[in-house]
Amino acid sequence: MRLYWTAALLALASTPTVAQVDLRSDEAKAAPRNWNVTVGLGIGAAPSFLGSKNYSAAIRPVFSIGRGLGSRWLSVADDNIGFGLIEGENWRAGVAGKLLWERRESSDSALRGLGNVRFGGELGGFAEFYPLPWLRARGELRHGIIAHQALMADLKLDAFTKLADRWTISAGPRLAIAGRDFTQTYLGVDAGQSVRSGLPQFKAGAGILSYGAAAQVSYQWTPRLETSAFIQANRLAGDAAKSPLVKQRGTANQFTIGSTLRWTIDTGL
């Protein structure tokens, strides 16, 4: 096994540098490299809570800062808020963050007796690499703030193509890994919660949280206005799938569908 990983790392190190497909329109490529702020909103339907079999409206902010109009890097709906700090011809890395909305016991009868989970977030970094012009590999590592204190990791692989200068289509697999405090906070059942909810006690551990796939199609109306539609299917795994909250009151199959609208503002700087 050690020889296998050594060979894989040597093969990766020897991979020639390639330039990925530039996703900007011709107008965006010719625009001045001023600082631009992109803001937007994503709306769709998602499980009411992690492991829920019920669905509710989901709203997500979109925000990024960069030089030049548009970005030559692929961006998909399930990417968390990120700011690229360093980059090469076919890679970049930077800061990544995620908001965690409060989970209220009163929002769903399945959560009865489990109490509330506070509003919080996750902060860390991301790195992405384009081994082929049409293929993106991205990883994120974040640490919980307030809501939980665990390390979280997301691994993504997306194949993508640009059509007729305005359309971009992408799709690929997903893998999420969670630390113990996250799974215990959101899917564990302690002694007090067991008495109040009627669910058996369950001590959740770290490991694979979910696996699945996502697909997206985007259209650039103008160099500054873009809309996207996306769909994602995940299945909870490990202790997340074993949780009595999931097995007795929810489901391991989790689906999200929605759309986003992005508007880019030129600061003139």
N, C-alpha and C positions, 0 to 999 in steps of 0.2 A: 504493500500500500504506500509506503514511504517513497519507493522508487517511482510509483505511478504519479504522485503529486510533484515530485522533483521534475519528472519529464514534462508534466503539464505546465509547470512554471517556466521551464526553459523554452518550451514551444511558444508560450505567450510572450516571453521577453524577446523572442526572435521574430515575432510577427511584424511585418513592415508597416510603417505608418501609412494610413489611408485617410483621405478626406471624406467625411460623410456627406450625404446629399444635403445641399443648402436649401432649407425650407422657406427662405424668404422669397417674396415676389421680386420681379425685376425692378420695380419702383423702390422697394425697400432696400435692395442692394445698392442703389444709386443715392440714397438719402444720406445727409450729413450724419456723422457719428456723434450726435448730441446725446445727452442723457435722457432716456425715456422712462416713463412710469406706466406700467400696464395694470389696470384695475378691471375687475369683472365680478361676475356672480355665477355660481353653478347651482342649479336646482334640479331635483329629481325625486325618485322614490328609493328608499333604502330600509333595511330592517330597523324597527323601532329601537332596538338595543342589540348589542352583540349577542348572537344566538337566538334572536327573536324570530318567530314565524309570522309576525304581523309587520306591516309596512306603514311608513309614514313619510311625509314630505321632508326632504333633506335640503338644506341650504348651505352653501360653502363659498367663502370669499376667495377671490383670485387676486394676487398681488405679486409684482416682480419689478425689479429695476435693472436697467442695462443700457449700454451704449449702442447707438444705432437703432434703426427702426426694425422691429421684428427680431427674431432670433434664428440662427442657423441650427440650433439644437432642438431636438424633438421634445415636446411637452405634452403629457397626457393627463387626463382628468384626475387620476389617482396619485399623481406626483404631489408631494406635500410642498408647502411654501419653501422656496429655496432661493439663495443668492449665490451665484457663481463667483468665486474669488480668484481662482487660477484656472488656466486652460492651455491646451496644446492643440495640435492639428485635429486630433480625433479623440480628445478626452477633456473633461473639466471636473472641477470639484469645488465645494463650497459649504455653506451653512444651510441646514434644513430644519424646519420646525413644523409642528402640528398642533392644532387646537383640539381640546377634548371637552365637548359640551357636558354640562351637568346631566347626570342620569337620575331622574326623580322617581321614587317608588310609586308615586301617584299617577305616573304617566302611562302605566300599563299594569293590568291586573296580574300578569305573570311575575311582576317584581314585588308583589305583596309580601311584606315581612323582611325584605332584604335591605331596606334603608336606602339612603341617597348616596351617590358618588359625586364628589365635588367637581366643579369646573377646574380644568387644569390644562396642561399642555405637555409637549415633548420637544426637546431641543438637542440638536446634534449636527451631523454633517452628512453630505452625500458625495458620491463619486460616480461618474458614468464614463463608459468607454465604448467606442464604435469600432469593433474588430473588422466590420465590413461596412461599406458606404450606406447600406440600408438596414443595419442591425445595431440596436442600442442595448447595452447591458448597464444596469443602474443598481446601485446599492445605497441604502440609507441606514445609519446607526444613530439612534436617538435615546435620550434618557428622560424619564418622566419627571414632571414638575407638579407638585400639589396633589393631583388626582392619584398618582401612583409614583413609585420610586424605582421602577424596573428599567432595564435596557431593552430596547426594541430594535428589530432589524427587518428591513424589507428588501427583497431581491426581485428584480424585474428584468425581463428580456422582451424587447419589442422589435418586430420586423415592420418596416414602414416603406411607403412609396409616395411620391408626389405625382399628381395627375393634372395636366392642363394648367399648370402654374398656380391654381387656386385651391385644389383639393389635396388633402393629405389623409391617408388611411394607415392605421397601425393596429397591430394585434400581437399578443404574446402572453406567456405564462407568468404567474405570480407566486411568491412564497413569503410568508410572514412568520417571524420568530419572536416570541415574547418571554420576558423574564417572569419570575415567580410572583412578584408583587402585583404585576398587571393581571395575570390570570386569576390570582386569589381575589383581587379587588373586584373584578368584573364578573367572574364566574365561580368563585369559591363560595362556600356556605359554612360560616362558623357556628358555634354552639347556640348563640343567641338568635342568629338568623334562622337556624333550623327550627327552634321553638316557635318563632313568630310566623314563619312561612309554611311550615309543614314539610319542607324539603329535607332530605337526609344531609348530615354534615358531609362536607367535601373539601379537602385540602388540595388546591390546585398547585401544580409545579411548573417549572419553565420548560420550554421546548417549542416545537412547531405549533404555531397558532392556526394557520390556515394555508391552503394552496388553491390555485385556480387560474383564471385567465381573464384578460380584459381586451376590449376592442374599441376603437374610436375612429370617427370620420370628422374632419374639420374642413371648413370653407372660409376663405378670406374674401369678404365682401369688398374691402379696401385694404391698403397696407396697414391701416390702423384699427380695423374692425374685423373680428373673427368670431365665428360660432362653431361649436363642436357638439356632437352627440356621442354618447358612450354607453357601454354596457359592460358589467363585470359580474362574474360568477365565481364564488369562493366556497370551499367546504372546510368547516372547522375540523381540526385534527388534534391528536394528543389529548391532554387533559381538558382542553377546551371542549372537545366533542363528548368527553365523559361526564362533564358537569351535569348534575341533576336539573339545573335550570334549563339547560339545552335539551336533555333527554326527555324530561317530563313536561316542560312547558314551552319548549321552542323547537328549533331544528338546526342541524349542522349545515344545511344548505343556505347560503346567503347570496342574494342577488341585489345589484344596484343598477339603476338605469337613470339617465338624465341628460342634461345639456348645459353648456356653459356659453357665456358671452364675455368677450374680452375687448377692451378699448385701450389703445395706447396713446399717451399724452406726451408731447414733446415739451421738455422744460426749457428749451432754448439755450442750455448750458453745454 
